[in-house]
Amino acid sequence: MTLILGIDIGGTGSRAALGDVGDATDHRGNAVSRPGIADGGGFVPRIIDQLTGPRIEIGPSGSNVLHVVRELVRTAAETWPERFPEVSSIGIGATGIASLAEDPSDVLAEISGEVGVPAVAAIDAVTAHLGALGGAGGAISVLGTGAIAIAHPGPDADGKWTADWSRADGWGHLFGDRGGGAWLGRHGLELALRTQDGIDEHGRALLEAATRRFGPPASWPAQFYTRSDRAGLLAEFAVDVADCARAGDTASADLLREAGQEAARSALAAARSVRTDTDSSTVATEAFPTSNSATRIALTGGVAAAGDHLVEGFRAEAARLDPTITIVDPAGGPLDGALMLGHLGAGGTLGAQDKVLWT
């Protein structure tokens, strides 16, 4: 058996997995039922074992994401000394790899030379897409520490994935990442501080939750503004926002619903690229044309599990903007997608794309 090493690096942690990838039929030729994989098509990854690693940090010189990649490969080789020689390819999905780190091409070449197998890297949205849609076309919104939407029409008749990835958002916690964990945490803390300042009582439950987690509000600026991993710290408070919503807090429920709406808007913006039967210049600002009902979108990422209010917001806003969109449940996660990325990279079916995918 040949194995694949899949690596998934996010703002709150990192993981590596040994696994393999096959098409969506079993060894008897029967279709494998997986949500999001239509008509037995696409890929089905199988994770054999996995390990966890550190989250990335961002400092004056940028992100340490490529250092984390090297460490995970080294740790994988040490953790699975008997199985690691069976690895035939490496797939890496990582946040911040396009905008906050040096070009990863040299590091990929070094890893390939050391391990003796091809290594492919992509922004984490690509591996989330491959995992969520089972290697088929469509658009997704990924809500993790950050938030990004990405779309691709899928493989062509020859199985090639062209350089046609289209994205929306992913601008980081200062400028965007609308609906993600850091966005939720920041907005939750803003509501809490409005209550602290006596503006209104709307954020009372959030203020109490934030005080339990971070201490007195006067200490929050020093805790956040001086941190190189402040996005991850903000995202930790998203857990409290979800807990408050489940306990019946209206402000938290509204915030989760708004996060879902933001994710839907980003997904539909990215989906323009897969609607090949229309002229994109005719797309309205509030809705897409209704001639291609086959376009599929999915909501994925750890924050997507924050509660029904977020999912309801996503579904309602997507249906409002375009009733022809098909919303599907994700078939898998970004670690599954990293295995798929390694599989496709080894097969030479991926087209490199600047700031998105490196082969």
N, C-alpha and C positions, 0 to 999 in steps of 0.2 A: 504494500500500500504506500502511495505517495501522499504526503501531508502538506498542509499549508499553514503558515504562521500568520495569523491575523492580529493586528494591533489597532486598538481604539484608544485615542487620547483626547480627553475632554478637560474642561475647566475644573472639575471636581475630582478627577482621578484618571487612571489609565488602566488598561487591561490588555493582556495578550492571550491568545487561544491557539491551541493545536486543533486542527480539524481538516475535513475534506469537503468537497463540493461535488454534487452530481446534478443531473437534470431532474425535473420533477416527475420522474417515473422510477419505480423500484426495480429490482433486478428481475422481476417477472414481466416487466413492461407495463405494469398497471400504473395509472395516474396516482400521484400522491396528493392528498387533500391538504392544502395549506391556505389559510386566509390570504387574499391578495394575489395568489398565483392562479390566474384564470386558465381554464381549459387544460390544466396539466402542464402548462408551459413554465418557463423560467427555471430557476435554480433552487436547490434545497441544500443549505449548508448543514454540516454535522459537527458540533463542537465536542471534542474528545476530552479536553482538559483545559483549564485556564488559570491565570494568575493575575494579581493586581499590582499596580505600581503607583507612583506619585502623580499628583496633579501638576500641571504646568505653572510656571511663575513668569511674570512679565516685569522686567526692570528697564532701566535706561537704555540698555543695549538690545532690547526686544525680548522675545519669548525664548525659553529654554527647551522648546518642544523637540528640537532635533537631538538634544542631549538625552531627553527622555526616551526617544526612539532607540538610540544606541543602547541605553541601559536596559530597555525591555528585551531587545534582541539578545544581549549578553545574559540577562537573567533567564530567559527562555532556554538558552543553550545549557545553562548550569542546572536548571530545574528538571529538564527532560533530556538527560545526556544520552539515553538509549534511543529515544524517539526522534530527537532533533536531526540526526543525520538523514532521516526520511523526508525532511522538509524539501519541497521542490520549488516553492515560491513564497514570497512575503508580501502581504497586502497591508498598507498602513493608512488609516484614516485619522486625521488630527486637526483639532481646532487651532487656529492662529498660524497654520503652516504657510499660508499664502501671504498674509499681510504683516505678520509680526516676527518673522524669522528669515534667515538667509535662504537663498534658493536651495531647495533640498536635493538638487540633482547630484551634487558632489557627495553628499552623505549617502544617498542611495547607491551610487557607484562604489563607495567604500564598503558598504554593507554587502553588496552583491559580490565584491571581490573577496571579502573575508569568509562569507558563508558559501559562496559558489553557486548561488541561485539568484534568479531575477527578483528585484525588490521594486514595488510600485507604491507610490504615495498619492494621496488625494486629500482635499479638504474633507472634513468630517461629514459634510452634507452629502458628498458623493457616496460614501459608504453607508450612510443612513438611507439614501435613496435605493441603493442596490439591495439592502436588507429589507426595507419596508415593502418594495414593489416586486421583490423576487426576481430581479434582473429583467424587468419589463419597463416600458415607457410610462411616463406620467409625471406628476409633480408631488412634492412633499413639503411640509413645514416641519422643521426639527426644533423642538423646544428643549434645550438643555440648559446649561449655565447661560449660554447665549441663545440666539435664535437666527435661523436662516431658512429660506425656502429655495429649492432647486428643482429643475425640471430637465428632462431629456426625452426625445422621441423614442428611445429604445434602440436595440440593435437593428441593423438593416438586414436585407435578405441573405447576406453572406455572414451574418453574425457579428459584424463590425460595429463598435461603438465609436461614432465619429466625435469630433471636438465640438459638440453642440450643446454643452451644458449651459443652462441659463439660470441665474440666481437672483434673488431679491433679499435685501437686508444682509445680515451678517456683518454689520458695521461696528460691532463691539458695544460694550455696556455704556460708553459715554455718548455715542451717537445714534444707536439703534438697538438691535437685538430685541425687537418689539415682541413682547409676549413670553420671553424666556425667563429663566430663573432669576438672573440678576435684575432684569426689568421688573419682575414681580416683587423681589426683595426691596429694590429701591423705592418703588411706588408704595409698597406697604409701609416702609419707614417714613416716607413723606407724609402719609396719612396719619401715622402715629405722632409725628412731630407737630402736625397741625393741632392735634388734640393737646399735646404737651404745651403748646403756645397759647392755648385758650381760644383758638379760632372756631372750632366746633368739636362735638363729641363723636363725630362719625368714626374716628379711628381709635376709640377707647380700647377695644379688645386687642387691636394690633399693638397699641402702646404697651399694654400689660404683657403681651407675648414677647415683644422686643426687649422690654426691660428684664424679663426673666432670662433671655438668651444673652444679651449684650451688657446688661448692667444699666446704670443711670444714663439717660439720654445725653447728658453733658459729656460723657466719655466716648460717645459714638464717633465724632469726627476724628479723634486720635486713633481709634481702632481701624477706621476705614481709609482715611486719606493717606496714611503712611504705609499701607499694605501693598505689596507687589501682586498679591492674589486677591484683590478686593472684589473682583467679579464673583469668584467662588464663595467668598464670605457673604456677599449680598444674596447669592443664590441659596445659601443655607436658610435664610429667612423665608424663602418661598414655602418651605415645609410648614412653618408657623402660619403663613397665610392660608394654606390649604386646611390645616387643623382648625383654624378659627372659622373658616367657611363651613366645615363639617359640623361645627358646634352651633351653627345658626347665625353667625355674624354676617350682616348684610353687606357691609363694606368689603369684606374679604371675598364674598361670593361675587359681588359686582366686579371686583378686580380680576378674579379668575375668568369671569365671562368676557371681560375686555381683552384679556390675554388671548383667549381663544379666537376672538374676532380679529385681532391683529394677525394671528397666525394664518387665518383664512385669507385675509387680504394679501398677505405675502405669497401664499401658495397660488392664488389665482393670478397674481402678477407674473410669477415665474411660469405658470402654465401657458402663457401666450405662445411660448416657443414650441410647444408640442401640438398646437392647433394648426396643423399644416394646411388645412383646407380653407383657411381664411387669410385675408390680407391684414397683417397686424396693424396697418395704418387705420383700419376701420374700427378698431377696438375702442369702445367707449371707456370713459374714465371710471364709471361705476359698475359696468357689467360687460361681460364678454358676449360675442355673437353666439347664437344657439345652434349652429349647424353641425357641431362635432360633439355628440353626447358621449363619445368613447373616452374622452379625457378623464383620467383617474387622478384623484388626489388622496393623500393620506396625512394624518397627523402622527408624529412620532417623537421620541425623545423622552427622557425621564420626567420632565415637567408635565408631559401630556397625561401622566397618571395622577395629576394633582387632585382630580375630582371631576364629578359630572358637570359642574358649572363651566369648566374650561372647555370640555368636549362639546357641550351644548352650544356654547358661544361660537366655536369653530364651525359646527354643522349648520347652525342657523345663519351665520354670516355668509358662508359659502353658498347656501341655497338662495339667499337673498340676492347675491351678486350674480350668480349664474345657476339657474335651476337645472341645466343640462349636465353639470359636473357630476361624476360618479365618485362618491366618497367610499373608500375601502379601508378596512382594518389593516394595519401593518402586518406583513407576513413574518418579519423578523426585525432584529435590531442592528445597530451599527457594527457590532462585532461579527454578526453574520455577514454583513456587507463587506467587512474587511477581508473575510475569507473569500468572498466572491471576487473582490478586487484582485487578490493574489491569483486566483484561478484564471480570471480573464487576462491578467497581465502576462501570466506564463504562456497563455495561448496566443499572445500577440494580437488580440482583438480590440485593444484599447487605443484610442487616439489621444496623444498628449494634448493638453490645453493649458495655456499660460494662466497661472494663478488658480488653477483648478485641479489639474491632474498631471503627474510626472511619471514617466515610464523609463 
